[in-house]
């Protein structure tokens, strides 16, 4: 029956992976609980800071949109000129 070699290789690979798990350095990385973890306290942002961040984000997005539109127009014009001269 076909496929026996690939099944044996898959079983061997699983066996090798199982044997490698005992040699890992970070054995306790996935075990344990979050009971003794202290959460960090971050300062709250003021309304002025939020407004400046919002304004900066809006201007950055507007610049990116303008750059995208200009690039698309230039690429379209270049394509139209190339098609015009080719045909």
Secondary structure by P-SEA (a helix, b strand, c coil): ccaaaaaaaaaaaaaaaaaaccccccccccccccccbbbbbbbbbcaaaaaaaaaaaaaaaaaaaaaaaaaaaaaaaaaaaaaaaac
